Amino acid sequence: MPFITVTTWPNQTDEQCQKLIEALTATTHEVTGAPLDKITVVVHEIPQARWGEAGVMATNPDFPELSRRR
């Protein structure tokens, strides 16, 4: 059955993660018809010091500009 993996920085509260898990589960159920108890959601939190885009560490103060996120 559906297994959903979300990878993000560790800046969400437990409440935000709960809402995300609920929303992803509900949407997956609605779209696929999979039973709610067969849908798994895992949230992986990767520290910014272990994340990079365009060769730039996410901890770099200029990350948004250098990684072209803006």
C-alpha positions in Angstrom: 0.0 0.0 0.0 1.1 3.6 -0.3 4.3 4.6 1.6 5.0 8.4 1.4 8.3 9.9 2.4 8.7 13.6 3.0 12.2 15.1 3.4 12.5 18.5 5.0 14.6 20.7 7.3 13.8 20.2 11.0 11.9 23.4 11.5 8.3 22.1 11.8 6.6 21.7 15.1 5.0 18.4 16.0 1.6 20.0 15.3 2.7 21.0 11.8 4.0 17.5 11.1 0.8 16.0 12.4 -1.2 18.2 10.0 1.0 17.3 7.1 0.7 13.6 7.9 -3.1 13.9 8.1 -3.4 15.9 4.9 -1.1 13.5 2.9 -3.0 10.5 4.2 -6.4 12.0 3.4 -5.3 13.0 -0.1 -3.8 9.7 -0.8 -6.9 7.9 0.4 -9.1 10.2 -1.7 -7.0 9.7 -4.9 -6.1 6.0 -4.6 -8.9 4.6 -2.5 -6.3 2.9 -0.3 -7.6 2.2 3.2 -6.4 4.8 5.8 -4.8 2.1 7.9 -2.7 1.0 5.0 -1.2 4.5 4.2 2.2 5.2 5.8 3.8 8.6 6.0 7.4 9.2 7.2 8.9 12.6 7.7 12.7 12.7 7.5 14.2 15.8 8.9 17.7 16.6 7.5 19.7 19.3 9.3 20.6 22.3 7.1 24.3 21.5 7.6 23.6 18.2 5.7 21.7 19.8 2.8 22.8 21.7 -0.2 21.5 23.0 -3.5 23.5 24.2 -6.5 26.7 23.4 -4.5 25.7 25.7 -1.7 25.3 24.5 1.9 21.9 25.5 3.3 23.6 27.0 6.4 25.3 29.6 4.1 23.7 33.0 4.9 23.5 33.7 1.2 21.8 30.3 0.5 18.5 31.7 -0.9 20.3 33.8 -3.5 23.2 31.5 -4.3 20.9 28.4 -4.7 18.5 30.5 -6.7 15.6 29.9 -4.3 14.5 33.5 -4.7 
